[in-house]
Amino acid sequence: MTPSQSSAPTDAARPPGLADRIHGGWLGRIAGNMLGKPIEHGDLWTRDRIDHYLRRADALPLTDYLPPPPSAEDAAQLRPEWRSCVRGRVDGSCRDDDIDYSVLVLDLLETHGTDFTTEQLGTLWLRRLPYLQTFTAERAAYRNLATGIKPPLAATTDNPYQEWIGALIRADVYGWVSPGRSRRAAALARRDAVLSHTGNGVYGAMWAAALIAAAFEASGPREAVEAALARIPAGSRLARTVRHTTALYESGLAWADTLAEMEREVGHLHWIHVVPNAAVLTAGLLYGEGDFTSTIALTVRGGLDTDSNGATAGSVAGVLCGAAAIPSQWTEPLHDRLRTAVFGFDGIRISELAERTYRLAAGGRDSPDGPDA
């Protein structure tokens, strides 16, 4: 190679920068959430039923938002929000609790920093979130907080949802502000999760935050999944489920067969429980192999809590590839606009949220704690 033949990568080959990866995480989370939102009812919208719907609409392989319902009967089975979430009708993001919590955590970190307490988070819920826009474990904890019950009892009093997926859906921002620092991300997510969850519910949040943090430096989803597993108890049901799903993938089993096997193992749990959803999410990430569209499509087609799983898968895939590499059919209809129930944030630009998150992440990189504190 002569001196004039530079070995520096071209713009197309250059890995995305931190700001672009964080923006990709936000966009991916929102797009994945909206993809799964119309069919968020795991008892009704099983894997077979989802694929039957897609075949009838001539939408397999799934490469865009869910197609409009082919019949009035189909429309009646979708969530009412479908009118704003299906292809051709997306005009900005739909409001959803999965995204509300990302906005809320950003506000928490901007207000209190990474030294926030669980009690401060609870106070922010009461100030920023409408009670009727909370569900399951979050609603139980909110009710407890409003009646003066403080953490850790806020999570365990009259709360039968302690191991459901709610804490996991709140974890993304902790990963985005901790690029390459999965231990730090998991610790932040744990402090959040114990407000409303225990056991595997808490581990799910730690795992998701660590997964997203690891994705900033991982070579692909397999490496990120492995790094995240190191941040939760190895003997937990969640860890065993993620390892089993990974082993089936590595054995060469097909995606559908892997999910069928995992359904036999953990399908007795509620469709909003964190453990079976972790299996669907892990399979979507691994079989998606880093491709944004394949990742969120497979994850949502896996069923169960489709909008929550789609959101987390989109976040990981968006961090891996960066915002600029996300196909335009997912991002252009969002018009850089977010709907949210969090007081003071409705209508905010997605790019502004990403910029504010980037400032927190860039500042955290200067911490003396080390690369994975």
C-alpha positions as semicolon CSV with decimal commas, in nm:
position;residue;x (nm);y (nm);z (nm)
1;M;0,000;0,000;0,000
2;T;0,139;0,339;-0,099
3;P;0,126;0,634;0,141
4;S;-0,162;0,780;-0,057
5;Q;-0,370;0,465;-0,003
6;S;-0,505;0,528;0,348
7;S;-0,599;0,228;0,557
8;A;-0,851;0,435;0,757
9;P;-1,208;0,302;0,729
10;T;-1,453;0,476;0,501
11;D;-1,761;0,645;0,653
12;A;-1,968;0,342;0,556
13;A;-1,730;0,102;0,731
14;R;-1,659;0,317;1,038
15;P;-1,836;0,189;1,353
16;P;-2,109;0,420;1,481
17;G;-2,010;0,666;1,750
18;L;-2,153;0,687;2,099
19;A;-2,411;0,955;2,016
20;D;-2,536;0,759;1,715
21;R;-2,560;0,436;1,915
22;I;-2,762;0,605;2,192
23;H;-2,991;0,764;1,933
24;G;-3,023;0,418;1,779
25;G;-3,123;0,280;2,118
26;W;-3,402;0,535;2,156
27;L;-3,529;0,490;1,800
28;G;-3,503;0,112;1,821
29;R;-3,690;0,100;2,150
30;I;-3,974;0,313;2,018
31;A;-4,002;0,129;1,684
32;G;-3,989;-0,216;1,847
33;N;-4,251;-0,112;2,099
34;M;-4,486;0,012;1,828
35;L;-4,435;-0,299;1,619
36;G;-4,555;-0,518;1,905
37;K;-4,822;-0,291;2,051
38;P;-5,125;-0,394;1,839
39;I;-5,086;-0,761;1,940
40;E;-4,990;-0,716;2,306
41;H;-5,203;-0,993;2,452
42;G;-5,008;-1,312;2,497
43;D;-5,307;-1,531;2,578
44;L;-5,476;-1,436;2,252
45;W;-5,190;-1,352;2,016
46;T;-4,984;-1,670;2,021
47;R;-4,689;-1,727;1,786
48;D;-4,907;-1,933;1,553
49;R;-5,182;-1,673;1,546
50;I;-4,939;-1,387;1,481
51;D;-4,785;-1,570;1,184
52;H;-5,130;-1,667;1,054
53;Y;-5,227;-1,298;1,060
54;L;-4,908;-1,203;0,877
55;R;-4,953;-1,471;0,612
56;R;-5,309;-1,358;0,541
57;A;-5,181;-1,003;0,505
58;D;-4,894;-1,120;0,281
59;A;-4,646;-0,976;0,532
60;L;-4,405;-1,264;0,590
61;P;-4,117;-1,209;0,623
62;L;-4,206;-0,914;0,846
63;T;-3,999;-0,613;0,733
64;D;-4,214;-0,316;0,840
65;Y;-4,472;-0,223;1,100
66;L;-4,763;-0,462;1,140
67;P;-4,995;-0,458;0,838
68;P;-5,347;-0,321;0,888
69;P;-5,602;-0,588;0,983
70;P;-5,732;-0,772;0,677
71;S;-6,085;-0,800;0,821
72;A;-6,315;-0,638;1,077
73;E;-6,287;-0,955;1,285
74;D;-5,908;-0,916;1,297
75;A;-5,941;-0,549;1,388
76;A;-6,162;-0,636;1,683
77;Q;-5,891;-0,863;1,824
78;L;-5,614;-0,601;1,810
79;R;-5,550;-0,346;2,082
80;P;-5,738;-0,019;2,019
81;E;-5,409;0,162;1,957
82;W;-5,354;-0,034;1,635
83;R;-5,490;0,257;1,431
84;S;-5,179;0,459;1,512
85;C;-4,926;0,173;1,506
86;V;-4,978;-0,017;1,180
87;R;-4,790;0,053;0,860
88;G;-4,915;0,349;0,664
89;R;-5,079;0,502;0,972
90;V;-4,782;0,578;1,195
91;D;-4,752;0,954;1,252
92;G;-4,515;1,001;1,543
93;S;-4,488;0,753;1,827
94;C;-4,778;0,609;2,025
95;R;-4,786;0,665;2,401
96;D;-4,689;0,353;2,594
97;D;-4,570;0,276;2,946
98;D;-4,260;0,101;2,808
99;I;-4,146;0,438;2,672
100;D;-4,283;0,645;2,960
101;Y;-4,037;0,479;3,198
102;S;-3,742;0,554;2,971
103;V;-3,836;0,921;2,977
104;L;-3,885;0,910;3,353
105;V;-3,545;0,749;3,416
106;L;-3,376;1,013;3,203
107;D;-3,545;1,280;3,416
108;L;-3,438;1,094;3,731
109;L;-3,071;1,086;3,627
110;E;-3,071;1,448;3,515
111;T;-3,224;1,552;3,848
112;H;-3,045;1,328;4,098
113;G;-2,753;1,178;3,907
114;T;-2,643;0,817;3,936
115;D;-2,644;0,845;4,316
116;F;-3,024;0,855;4,316
117;T;-3,207;0,659;4,585
118;T;-3,501;0,426;4,542
119;E;-3,704;0,667;4,757
120;Q;-3,626;0,954;4,518
121;L;-3,742;0,742;4,227
122;G;-4,070;0,672;4,409
123;T;-4,125;1,042;4,469
124;L;-4,065;1,111;4,100
125;W;-4,327;0,851;4,006
126;L;-4,584;1,027;4,220
127;R;-4,497;1,366;4,070
128;R;-4,455;1,275;3,704
129;L;-4,668;0,966;3,628
130;P;-5,049;0,949;3,618
131;Y;-5,165;0,659;3,836
132;L;-5,392;0,516;3,564
133;Q;-5,096;0,491;3,326
134;T;-4,924;0,241;3,555
135;F;-4,995;-0,132;3,553
136;T;-4,941;-0,453;3,752
137;A;-4,638;-0,424;3,984
138;E;-4,591;-0,055;3,915
139;R;-4,950;0,024;4,004
140;A;-4,923;-0,179;4,325
141;A;-4,603;0,004;4,424
142;Y;-4,751;0,342;4,326
143;R;-5,056;0,276;4,544
144;N;-4,833;0,177;4,832
145;L;-4,619;0,488;4,793
146;A;-4,926;0,711;4,786
147;T;-5,046;0,563;5,116
148;G;-4,710;0,617;5,284
149;I;-4,559;0,269;5,245
150;K;-4,190;0,315;5,161
151;P;-3,934;0,087;4,995
152;P;-3,868;-0,200;5,032
153;L;-4,222;-0,270;5,157
154;A;-4,366;-0,078;4,861
155;A;-4,260;-0,372;4,643
156;T;-4,399;-0,651;4,859
157;T;-4,726;-0,520;5,003
158;D;-5,033;-0,646;4,815
159;N;-4,826;-0,702;4,503
160;P;-4,868;-1,038;4,326
161;Y;-4,666;-0,917;4,024
162;Q;-4,321;-0,900;4,180
163;E;-4,153;-1,119;3,913
164;W;-4,333;-0,980;3,612
165;I;-4,163;-0,782;3,335
166;G;-4,225;-0,428;3,461
167;A;-3,881;-0,361;3,608
168;L;-3,711;-0,492;3,294
169;I;-3,891;-0,237;3,075
170;R;-3,754;0,044;3,294
171;A;-3,388;-0,054;3,251
172;D;-3,274;0,078;2,912
173;V;-3,152;0,422;3,010
174;Y;-2,922;0,273;3,273
175;G;-2,756;0,080;2,991
176;W;-2,742;0,377;2,755
177;V;-2,564;0,595;3,012
178;S;-2,319;0,314;3,097
179;P;-2,168;0,220;2,760
180;G;-1,943;-0,082;2,801
181;R;-2,001;-0,085;3,179
182;S;-2,248;-0,367;3,234
183;R;-2,182;-0,395;3,607
184;R;-2,259;-0,028;3,661
185;A;-2,575;-0,052;3,448
186;A;-2,699;-0,355;3,642
187;A;-2,638;-0,182;3,975
188;L;-2,836;0,124;3,869
189;A;-3,120;-0,091;3,736
190;R;-3,133;-0,290;4,059
191;R;-3,178;0,029;4,264
192;D;-3,475;0,115;4,041
193;A;-3,624;-0,234;4,026
194;V;-3,652;-0,293;4,400
195;L;-3,915;-0,019;4,418
196;S;-4,169;-0,262;4,271
197;H;-4,013;-0,606;4,220
198;T;-3,825;-0,889;4,388
199;G;-3,633;-1,199;4,277
200;N;-3,636;-1,264;3,904
201;G;-3,824;-0,940;3,851
202;V;-3,519;-0,752;3,977
203;Y;-3,276;-0,980;3,793
204;G;-3,463;-0,910;3,468
205;A;-3,396;-0,538;3,503
206;M;-3,031;-0,598;3,587
207;W;-2,992;-0,833;3,291
208;A;-3,156;-0,594;3,043
209;A;-2,951;-0,294;3,158
210;A;-2,629;-0,497;3,141
211;L;-2,726;-0,633;2,799
212;I;-2,769;-0,285;2,658
213;A;-2,450;-0,154;2,819
214;A;-2,256;-0,449;2,678
215;A;-2,399;-0,394;2,329
216;F;-2,196;-0,073;2,293
217;E;-1,872;-0,272;2,275
218;A;-1,985;-0,625;2,187
219;S;-1,911;-0,781;1,850
220;G;-2,273;-0,891;1,827
221;P;-2,578;-0,999;2,026
222;R;-2,427;-1,331;2,138
223;E;-2,140;-1,155;2,315
224;A;-2,378;-0,903;2,475
225;V;-2,608;-1,178;2,604
226;E;-2,313;-1,358;2,760
227;A;-2,183;-1,041;2,926
228;A;-2,525;-0,966;3,072
229;L;-2,557;-1,315;3,218
230;A;-2,250;-1,245;3,430
231;R;-2,443;-0,971;3,612
232;I;-2,723;-1,185;3,757
233;P;-2,716;-1,488;3,990
234;A;-2,614;-1,794;3,787
235;G;-2,862;-2,017;3,969
236;S;-3,164;-1,792;3,917
237;R;-3,449;-1,914;3,700
238;L;-3,391;-1,619;3,469
239;A;-3,025;-1,707;3,413
240;R;-3,106;-2,073;3,355
241;T;-3,369;-1,977;3,098
242;V;-3,136;-1,745;2,908
243;R;-2,860;-2,009;2,908
244;H;-3,097;-2,279;2,785
245;T;-3,226;-2,057;2,503
246;T;-2,869;-1,976;2,406
247;A;-2,769;-2,344;2,408
248;L;-3,058;-2,431;2,176
249;Y;-2,952;-2,156;1,937
250;E;-2,593;-2,275;1,938
251;S;-2,704;-2,634;1,873
252;G;-2,839;-2,524;1,535
253;L;-3,207;-2,563;1,625
254;A;-3,446;-2,347;1,424
255;W;-3,595;-2,035;1,585
256;A;-3,948;-2,174;1,604
257;D;-3,827;-2,503;1,752
258;T;-3,624;-2,319;2,014
259;L;-3,928;-2,121;2,123
260;A;-4,141;-2,435;2,128
261;E;-3,888;-2,603;2,358
262;M;-3,873;-2,299;2,587
263;E;-4,252;-2,283;2,597
264;R;-4,257;-2,641;2,723
265;E;-4,011;-2,541;2,995
266;V;-4,147;-2,205;3,116
267;G;-4,479;-2,166;2,936
268;H;-4,674;-2,240;3,255
269;L;-4,581;-1,894;3,382
270;H;-4,800;-1,591;3,309
271;W;-4,740;-1,428;2,971
272;I;-4,621;-1,109;3,146
273;H;-4,381;-1,294;3,378
274;V;-4,022;-1,193;3,312
275;V;-3,883;-1,547;3,267
276;P;-4,073;-1,667;2,955
277;N;-4,036;-1,322;2,802
278;A;-3,660;-1,339;2,853
279;A;-3,659;-1,658;2,646
280;V;-3,848;-1,488;2,361
281;L;-3,620;-1,185;2,380
282;T;-3,300;-1,391;2,389
283;A;-3,412;-1,594;2,089
284;G;-3,502;-1,279;1,893
285;L;-3,162;-1,126;1,962
286;L;-2,962;-1,437;1,879
287;Y;-3,150;-1,546;1,569
288;G;-3,170;-1,185;1,451
289;E;-2,788;-1,191;1,444
290;G;-2,750;-0,815;1,476
291;D;-2,978;-0,722;1,185
292;F;-3,219;-0,458;1,315
293;T;-3,529;-0,562;1,119
294;S;-3,482;-0,935;1,171
295;T;-3,424;-0,884;1,543
296;I;-3,740;-0,690;1,623
297;A;-3,951;-0,893;1,378
298;L;-3,850;-1,229;1,527
299;T;-3,889;-1,098;1,881
300;V;-4,242;-0,970;1,823
301;R;-4,341;-1,282;1,631
302;G;-4,234;-1,476;1,942
303;G;-4,547;-1,355;2,119
304;L;-4,612;-1,299;2,493
305;D;-4,551;-0,935;2,595
306;T;-4,486;-0,827;2,238
307;D;-4,448;-0,453;2,282
308;S;-4,215;-0,482;2,581
309;N;-3,998;-0,746;2,416
310;G;-3,995;-0,558;2,087
311;A;-3,886;-0,242;2,268
312;T;-3,592;-0,407;2,445
313;A;-3,484;-0,597;2,133
314;G;-3,501;-0,274;1,933
315;S;-3,292;-0,097;2,195
316;V;-3,017;-0,359;2,182
317;A;-3,023;-0,381;1,801
318;G;-3,026;-0,001;1,772
319;V;-2,720;0,030;1,994
320;L;-2,540;-0,240;1,797
321;C;-2,597;-0,076;1,459
322;G;-2,649;0,294;1,541
323;A;-2,933;0,523;1,436
324;A;-2,798;0,590;1,089
325;A;-2,812;0,219;1,002
326;I;-3,172;0,158;1,111
327;P;-3,384;0,113;0,796
328;S;-3,592;0,420;0,722
329;Q;-3,930;0,242;0,728
330;W;-3,893;0,220;1,106
331;T;-3,774;0,574;1,178
332;E;-3,917;0,815;0,920
333;P;-4,284;0,767;1,024
334;L;-4,190;0,864;1,381
335;H;-4,119;1,222;1,263
336;D;-3,876;1,264;1,554
337;R;-4,173;1,305;1,789
338;L;-4,258;1,120;2,110
339;R;-4,591;1,090;2,288
340;T;-4,564;1,023;2,658
341;A;-4,775;1,041;2,974
342;V;-4,479;1,174;3,175
343;F;-4,571;1,527;3,279
344;G;-4,368;1,791;3,098
345;F;-4,236;1,567;2,820
346;D;-4,524;1,498;2,581
347;G;-4,435;1,590;2,223
348;I;-4,061;1,608;2,286
349;R;-3,822;1,533;2,000
350;I;-3,666;1,188;2,010
351;S;-3,337;1,341;1,901
352;E;-3,346;1,572;2,204
353;L;-3,394;1,276;2,437
354;A;-3,098;1,106;2,270
355;E;-2,882;1,419;2,302
356;R;-2,963;1,452;2,672
357;T;-2,888;1,084;2,728
358;Y;-2,559;1,123;2,542
359;R;-2,454;1,406;2,774
360;L;-2,510;1,180;3,074
361;A;-2,322;0,892;2,910
362;A;-2,029;1,106;2,802
363;G;-1,999;1,252;3,150
364;G;-2,009;0,906;3,305
365;R;-1,715;0,797;3,093
366;D;-1,499;1,041;3,285
367;S;-1,581;0,866;3,614
368;P;-1,273;0,745;3,809
369;D;-1,449;0,418;3,888
370;G;-1,299;0,233;3,592
371;P;-1,441;0,090;3,270
372;D;-1,695;-0,140;3,430
373;A;-1,753;-0,007;3,777
